[in-house]
Amino acid sequence: MNYNNLSNLKSKNEESSTSIEPTALTEALCLLDPAIWPQWKATNNQSEIAFEDEDFQELDLSGLDFSKVRFINCHFNHCKFQNTNFISANLHNSEFIHCDFLGSSFIAAELDGTAFRKCQLEQVNFLTAQFKKTIIVNTDLSHIDLQSIDLRGITLDGCDLRKQNLAGKDLSYASLKRADLRGATLSKAIFNHANLSSALLAATHVEKCQFKHANLSGINLSTLDLSQANLNSANLTGCNLSGTNLSEANLTKANITNTILFNINSIGWDISGIFCEYAYWDQDATTKTSYSENEFERMYAESLTIDLKYDFRLTANEIATLPILIEHLQACHWGVSLRLKSVKDVAGGALVELVVDEVGHYSVKELENSLKEESRRIQNAQLAMRADKNMTKQLREAVAGIKDKFWPRLLELAAEYEIDQVRNFCVLFIDLKGFTQWSDVTISERLSLFRGLLKPILAKWNASYPNMEGDSLRATFKNARSAVECAWMIRHVLVAAEFELRIGIDLGEVTIVHNEVTEQSDLEGSAVSMASRLESMASSGQIYVSEKVKHYAEQQTSNFKFKPVKSQLTKSIGTKLAGDWIEVYDVEKV
């Protein structure tokens, strides 16, 4: 042990009649005797006083002056330091367990690696203290002003931080495992690389916080406002996000496996590269929805916008051929759905904006780069074509008649190349009730009316792969809004025509196959099966949709509300058996 400048420790104290010549540990204890320390400290105030590797148990050191004293690697257990002065003291790597620091002052103290475990820190003054890798565990800090403290890299595991104002504070690399932050203000705080696993955050203000690479696993984040929060690469596994506002939040490369996503606000969120093996969209977390690689991003990402910059202004020919450019890009990227958003004149050229409605099996970044690369190739060809006046004339004439002359054949060719392709579709199933009870004459008349009423409605909502068999219909749609809008119109029209019907809609991967019997393209996949199950569970006049359809439709339209309903499967599907109760949604018009 090293006692710098404590040479008279073993000499007889001037105020005592007893010689102090025991072991080193006893010498240290004797020196800290409240009857000895004040005068000894005053006598040796000009010297560096240091205690190293000492172990102190159940001492009452209240009111003593330890200013500028060095306690290095020391251990204090169940000691009292009420109103003790640690101004400019160095407590490097020392540990305090169950110690009482009520009213003590640590102004300008060096707390590098210092540990406070289950200590009483009420009314402690930490002004300008140097916190570096400081550890404070299972301690009530609710009445400590932390605004003046550098909290980067600090450990506050299990601490009571209720109602703390940490707005704008930088807690990067801090550890707050199991910390109680209920009611705290954390707006714009920085928690990059921090560990907040199992922390309590109810009623906490977390607007615009940064959680890049942070560990938030197991936290109940329900109803919190995480709008515009930066959660890039954050670990959110096992979190409850029910009712959480994630609008405009950055969730790129975040892990949200095993989260509850009931009734979240996801408008404008960025989920590029997000990782999700499975999640729960129901409030009770009883229905598990699994996702393949990149599937969650493809299904729930905000529509991607691709900007195609032309270094020249577009002619009428080039504008007229934009639909062909879009068709070409879709043909090169199976499962991708594009639409033209705008064509603008900009400085030095033109800007064409395309909206990606469906990203197919691609990741968002991969698709964006691929579309831009292919577009550049076409742009160069368009520019080269300008110099060929004969081709320009022929193109103008061809474009004028392209719809009637080429479009039907182009659709036929596209169908030939669709077989065995996988796409994300909304699948709609309709079944008429009471069909088997009709007479032969009635069946023929009613089915003719049924099909006649359906065809214009399906055309209005661009339904694909319609298949009418007897009293049932199956059709697909590129997005949930079109499927729900079409279903509601079908219900409205057919009910008015005195038909009783049930409708089910699901969203998911569908495989386009060749039907050897009908020689037509047909559909297979879990979404097809689930839509059929939903239809069979519905009562007359009801439209039942899955959680995926409900979530996606809510992002695209506010014309409907979705009422959760517990219903029994009439037929097994996947791991769910006939008779199992699942949560579905009954569609109602707002």
LOLUM-144171 format. One record per residue (C-alpha): x, y, z. Coordinates in steps of 0.05 Angstrom, whole numbers. Example, Ala and Ser with C-alpha at 12.3 -4.5 7.8 and 13.67 -1.06 7.14 Angstrom:
2
246 / -90 / 156
273 / -21 / 143
END
This chain:
590
0 / 0 / 0
25 / 69 / -16
16 / 127 / 32
48 / 187 / -1
74 / 238 / 49
44 / 204 / 109
110 / 195 / 145
84 / 218 / 213
26 / 168 / 210
65 / 121 / 256
87 / 177 / 303
50 / 197 / 365
-7 / 244 / 349
0 / 311 / 381
-72 / 309 / 407
-67 / 237 / 433
-31 / 205 / 490
-31 / 138 / 453
22 / 117 / 403
-5 / 95 / 335
40 / 38 / 313
-7 / -19 / 288
-12 / -51 / 218
-19 / -9 / 155
-94 / -22 / 150
-104 / -3 / 223
-62 / 59 / 211
-108 / 80 / 155
-169 / 69 / 198
-138 / 107 / 256
-120 / 164 / 210
-193 / 170 / 187
-217 / 175 / 259
-260 / 239 / 262
-221 / 259 / 324
-154 / 253 / 288
-167 / 270 / 215
-184 / 345 / 217
-119 / 367 / 252
-77 / 317 / 214
-107 / 341 / 148
-94 / 413 / 166
-22 / 397 / 184
-9 / 359 / 118
-53 / 402 / 74
6 / 422 / 29
25 / 349 / 15
-8 / 300 / -31
-51 / 253 / 11
-67 / 186 / -20
-100 / 121 / 2
-92 / 62 / -45
-123 / -8 / -45
-156 / 2 / 23
-219 / -32 / 49
-264 / 8 / 96
-325 / -20 / 131
-381 / 15 / 169
-344 / 80 / 183
-379 / 145 / 200
-339 / 198 / 163
-394 / 250 / 162
-372 / 323 / 158
-298 / 308 / 144
-257 / 346 / 94
-229 / 301 / 39
-216 / 357 / -11
-158 / 341 / -57
-148 / 273 / -23
-136 / 213 / -69
-174 / 148 / -55
-148 / 101 / -109
-177 / 31 / -116
-208 / 36 / -47
-271 / 0 / -24
-322 / 31 / 24
-380 / -12 / 50
-438 / 16 / 92
-401 / 80 / 108
-431 / 148 / 125
-408 / 211 / 88
-463 / 260 / 105
-442 / 331 / 88
-372 / 306 / 73
-327 / 349 / 29
-297 / 314 / -33
-281 / 378 / -71
-226 / 364 / -123
-216 / 295 / -93
-193 / 237 / -137
-234 / 174 / -128
-204 / 136 / -187
-232 / 64 / -190
-258 / 66 / -119
-322 / 31 / -100
-377 / 53 / -51
-430 / 3 / -31
-491 / 22 / 11
-458 / 88 / 30
-495 / 151 / 53
-472 / 215 / 18
-530 / 259 / 39
-511 / 332 / 28
-439 / 317 / 7
-401 / 358 / -44
-363 / 328 / -103
-348 / 394 / -138
-292 / 384 / -189
-280 / 313 / -163
-248 / 262 / -209
-294 / 201 / -214
-258 / 161 / -267
-283 / 90 / -259
-314 / 105 / -192
-372 / 60 / -172
-432 / 79 / -129
-476 / 19 / -114
-542 / 27 / -77
-518 / 92 / -46
-556 / 151 / -18
-539 / 211 / -62
-594 / 259 / -43
-574 / 333 / -43
-505 / 315 / -69
-469 / 370 / -108
-434 / 341 / -170
-422 / 409 / -203
-362 / 405 / -252
-345 / 334 / -227
-309 / 293 / -280
-349 / 231 / -298
-311 / 181 / -341
-335 / 109 / -341
-369 / 124 / -275
-415 / 70 / -249
-478 / 87 / -209
-521 / 25 / -198
-590 / 15 / -165
-588 / 86 / -137
-643 / 139 / -131
-622 / 197 / -175
-691 / 227 / -184
-672 / 289 / -144
-601 / 299 / -173
-591 / 352 / -226
-556 / 313 / -282
-558 / 370 / -333
-488 / 394 / -314
-457 / 324 / -315
-422 / 293 / -375
-461 / 228 / -381
-425 / 198 / -441
-405 / 127 / -426
-434 / 129 / -355
-467 / 68 / -324
-535 / 81 / -291
-562 / 10 / -289
-624 / 2 / -246
-623 / 75 / -225
-686 / 116 / -209
-686 / 172 / -260
-760 / 189 / -256
-779 / 258 / -279
-707 / 276 / -296
-696 / 330 / -348
-645 / 300 / -396
-669 / 339 / -457
-613 / 346 / -508
-563 / 308 / -464
-511 / 263 / -497
-513 / 194 / -466
-475 / 159 / -521
-447 / 91 / -500
-482 / 98 / -432
-513 / 38 / -398
-583 / 47 / -370
-605 / -25 / -364
-668 / -32 / -322
-665 / 43 / -307
-731 / 76 / -286
-742 / 135 / -334
-817 / 141 / -326
-840 / 212 / -337
-770 / 236 / -355
-758 / 287 / -410
-710 / 259 / -461
-729 / 302 / -521
-671 / 307 / -571
-626 / 267 / -524
-571 / 225 / -556
-569 / 151 / -538
-524 / 126 / -594
-494 / 58 / -577
-527 / 62 / -509
-557 / 1 / -473
-628 / 13 / -448
-651 / -59 / -447
-710 / -70 / -401
-712 / 3 / -380
-779 / 34 / -359
-800 / 90 / -406
-875 / 98 / -393
-900 / 170 / -404
-830 / 191 / -424
-818 / 248 / -473
-773 / 219 / -527
-788 / 265 / -586
-732 / 268 / -638
-684 / 226 / -597
-624 / 191 / -628
-618 / 116 / -615
-568 / 95 / -668
-540 / 26 / -653
-575 / 29 / -585
-600 / -33 / -549
-674 / -22 / -532
-692 / -96 / -527
-750 / -115 / -482
-775 / -44 / -470
-848 / -25 / -468
-851 / 34 / -516
-926 / 33 / -525
-960 / 100 / -539
-894 / 138 / -538
-880 / 192 / -589
-820 / 168 / -629
-835 / 211 / -688
-771 / 233 / -724
-730 / 190 / -676
-665 / 162 / -705
-667 / 87 / -692
-616 / 69 / -745
-588 / -2 / -731
-623 / -3 / -662
-640 / -68 / -628
-716 / -66 / -615
-726 / -141 / -606
-783 / -158 / -559
-808 / -87 / -553
-881 / -68 / -544
-895 / -15 / -596
-971 / -14 / -589
-998 / 54 / -607
-928 / 82 / -616
-919 / 142 / -662
-864 / 122 / -710
-881 / 174 / -763
-818 / 198 / -800
-775 / 154 / -754
-710 / 127 / -783
-711 / 51 / -773
-659 / 33 / -826
-624 / -33 / -810
-661 / -37 / -743
-681 / -105 / -714
-755 / -108 / -696
-762 / -183 / -689
-814 / -205 / -637
-844 / -135 / -630
-918 / -117 / -620
-939 / -70 / -675
-1012 / -61 / -658
-1041 / 6 / -682
-974 / 40 / -696
-967 / 105 / -736
-916 / 90 / -790
-930 / 147 / -839
-865 / 170 / -869
-821 / 120 / -832
-756 / 96 / -865
-747 / 20 / -858
-693 / 9 / -910
-655 / -55 / -893
-698 / -68 / -831
-693 / -138 / -801
-756 / -175 / -778
-764 / -250 / -772
-833 / -245 / -741
-878 / -194 / -706
-947 / -188 / -675
-999 / -141 / -703
-1053 / -158 / -651
-1057 / -124 / -583
-1051 / -188 / -543
-991 / -214 / -584
-1024 / -281 / -597
-1021 / -282 / -673
-949 / -289 / -698
-934 / -264 / -769
-869 / -289 / -799
-830 / -254 / -854
-778 / -279 / -903
-716 / -238 / -917
-732 / -167 / -938
-807 / -183 / -938
-825 / -135 / -882
-791 / -78 / -917
-824 / -94 / -983
-893 / -96 / -951
-891 / -36 / -905
-840 / 13 / -932
-866 / 80 / -954
-871 / 87 / -1029
-802 / 95 / -1059
-793 / 153 / -1108
-742 / 147 / -1163
-716 / 212 / -1193
-691 / 205 / -1265
-650 / 266 / -1284
-644 / 283 / -1357
-589 / 330 / -1379
-634 / 353 / -1436
-705 / 375 / -1443
-755 / 322 / -1464
-788 / 325 / -1532
-860 / 304 / -1546
-835 / 237 / -1571
-795 / 223 / -1508
-853 / 243 / -1463
-900 / 198 / -1503
-853 / 139 / -1495
-847 / 146 / -1419
-901 / 91 / -1410
-857 / 45 / -1452
-797 / 63 / -1409
-838 / 45 / -1346
-861 / -21 / -1377
-790 / -37 / -1395
-765 / -23 / -1325
-820 / -67 / -1296
-804 / -122 / -1345
-731 / -120 / -1323
-751 / -123 / -1250
-803 / -177 / -1237
-853 / -162 / -1182
-839 / -87 / -1185
-897 / -39 / -1198
-881 / 32 / -1222
-923 / 92 / -1239
-907 / 161 / -1266
-912 / 215 / -1214
-889 / 277 / -1251
-847 / 306 / -1307
-814 / 373 / -1291
-769 / 422 / -1327
-709 / 436 / -1283
-646 / 477 / -1293
-608 / 447 / -1351
-656 / 391 / -1367
-716 / 352 / -1341
-735 / 310 / -1281
-780 / 249 / -1286
-807 / 222 / -1219
-829 / 150 / -1215
-865 / 121 / -1154
-851 / 48 / -1136
-916 / 18 / -1110
-888 / -53 / -1103
-814 / -70 / -1094
-820 / -145 / -1109
-765 / -187 / -1078
-713 / -131 / -1080
-686 / -91 / -1022
-703 / -18 / -1029
-632 / 6 / -1040
-617 / -50 / -1089
-679 / -34 / -1130
-665 / 41 / -1130
-594 / 31 / -1157
-617 / -20 / -1209
-674 / 23 / -1235
-629 / 84 / -1242
-575 / 44 / -1278
-624 / 15 / -1329
-656 / 84 / -1338
-589 / 116 / -1355
-581 / 65 / -1411
-648 / 84 / -1441
-635 / 158 / -1433
-571 / 153 / -1474
-610 / 115 / -1528
-663 / 170 / -1529
-611 / 224 / -1537
-577 / 185 / -1594
-644 / 176 / -1629
-653 / 251 / -1636
-600 / 255 / -1690
-638 / 204 / -1733
-695 / 244 / -1764
-723 / 184 / -1801
-728 / 143 / -1737
-758 / 203 / -1700
-813 / 207 / -1753
-827 / 132 / -1750
-830 / 134 / -1675
-881 / 191 / -1676
-925 / 151 / -1723
-916 / 87 / -1684
-932 / 121 / -1617
-998 / 147 / -1647
-1023 / 76 / -1659
-986 / 38 / -1605
-1047 / 25 / -1561
-1089 / -9 / -1615
-1032 / -41 / -1653
-983 / -67 / -1600
-1014 / -65 / -1531
-1058 / -128 / -1534
-1000 / -169 / -1561
-952 / -140 / -1509
-999 / -163 / -1453
-1001 / -233 / -1483
-925 / -235 / -1485
-921 / -211 / -1413
-968 / -267 / -1391
-923 / -319 / -1424
-864 / -296 / -1382
-902 / -290 / -1316
-907 / -364 / -1302
-872 / -385 / -1237
-861 / -313 / -1218
-874 / -292 / -1145
-910 / -227 / -1131
-942 / -192 / -1072
-1016 / -186 / -1084
-1079 / -171 / -1046
-1124 / -232 / -1058
-1200 / -223 / -1054
-1249 / -281 / -1047
-1325 / -274 / -1055
-1377 / -328 / -1043
-1453 / -323 / -1051
-1496 / -350 / -995
-1556 / -395 / -1011
-1532 / -413 / -1081
-1548 / -487 / -1073
-1620 / -472 / -1054
-1636 / -436 / -1121
-1675 / -470 / -1175
-1641 / -486 / -1242
-1675 / -427 / -1276
-1659 / -380 / -1219
-1586 / -403 / -1218
-1575 / -386 / -1291
-1608 / -317 / -1285
-1576 / -299 / -1219
-1506 / -320 / -1239
-1512 / -281 / -1304
-1533 / -219 / -1264
-1478 / -233 / -1212
-1423 / -234 / -1265
-1452 / -176 / -1303
-1451 / -132 / -1241
-1380 / -153 / -1222
-1344 / -141 / -1287
-1347 / -65 / -1290
-1329 / -60 / -1217
-1268 / -104 / -1226
-1248 / -63 / -1286
-1255 / 2 / -1247
-1206 / -22 / -1194
-1158 / -56 / -1243
-1168 / -126 / -1215
-1121 / -178 / -1243
-1128 / -253 / -1252
-1204 / -253 / -1242
-1231 / -324 / -1236
-1306 / -335 / -1231
-1327 / -406 / -1215
-1401 / -416 / -1201
-1422 / -370 / -1145
-1352 / -350 / -1125
-1300 / -300 / -1148
-1225 / -294 / -1137
-1186 / -233 / -1159
-1121 / -198 / -1142
-1100 / -125 / -1133
-1033 / -90 / -1131
-1048 / -54 / -1065
-1093 / -60 / -1004
-1131 / 4 / -1017
-1156 / -19 / -1085
-1176 / -87 / -1057
-1216 / -57 / -999
-1248 / -3 / -1042
-1268 / -54 / -1095
-1295 / -103 / -1042
-1338 / -48 / -1011
-1367 / -28 / -1078
-1381 / -101 / -1095
-1416 / -110 / -1029
-1457 / -47 / -1038
-1479 / -64 / -1108
-1494 / -138 / -1096
-1532 / -126 / -1031
-1575 / -76 / -1069
-1588 / -130 / -1120
-1610 / -176 / -1063
-1550 / -221 / -1063
-1523 / -249 / -997
-1447 / -253 / -999
-1384 / -259 / -957
-1316 / -229 / -974
-1246 / -245 / -949
-1181 / -208 / -966
-1108 / -225 / -950
-1041 / -196 / -973
-978 / -235 / -986
-935 / -273 / -1036
-972 / -306 / -1093
-941 / -352 / -1145
-967 / -347 / -1216
-972 / -418 / -1245
-998 / -449 / -1309
-1065 / -485 / -1301
-1060 / -546 / -1347
-1136 / -555 / -1346
-1157 / -485 / -1365
-1093 / -468 / -1402
-1095 / -402 / -1365
-1050 / -369 / -1313
-1070 / -388 / -1242
-1050 / -369 / -1172
-1022 / -407 / -1113
-995 / -384 / -1045
-1012 / -373 / -972
-1048 / -307 / -987
-1096 / -345 / -1034
-1110 / -397 / -980
-1118 / -346 / -924
-1166 / -302 / -965
-1209 / -364 / -975
-1208 / -378 / -900
-1227 / -307 / -883
-1286 / -309 / -932
-1311 / -373 / -900
-1308 / -343 / -830
-1348 / -281 / -849
-1423 / -275 / -841
-1469 / -251 / -895
-1453 / -179 / -916
-1386 / -178 / -880
-1317 / -164 / -907
-1261 / -197 / -866
-1189 / -176 / -877
-1123 / -197 / -847
-1077 / -154 / -803
-1031 / -141 / -863
-1088 / -115 / -906
-1113 / -72 / -849
-1045 / -41 / -835
-1028 / -27 / -907
-1098 / 1 / -924
-1095 / 49 / -865
-1032 / 80 / -894
-1067 / 93 / -961
-1138 / 114 / -943
-1178 / 140 / -885
-1245 / 119 / -915
-1251 / 56 / -874
-1244 / 32 / -803
-1224 / -38 / -784
-1259 / -70 / -724
-1219 / -128 / -692
-1259 / -192 / -687
-1242 / -260 / -656
-1264 / -314 / -704
-1254 / -389 / -711
-1218 / -421 / -770
-1265 / -467 / -808
-1206 / -501 / -842
-1133 / -510 / -822
-1078 / -467 / -853
-1004 / -470 / -838
-993 / -484 / -764
-1064 / -462 / -746
-1117 / -516 / -740
-1191 / -515 / -755
-1227 / -488 / -694
-1169 / -444 / -672
-1188 / -372 / -654
-1152 / -317 / -693
-1160 / -242 / -697
-1188 / -214 / -762
-1216 / -146 / -781
-1287 / -128 / -802
-1287 / -71 / -853
-1334 / -13 / -841
-1342 / 50 / -882
-1326 / 115 / -846
END
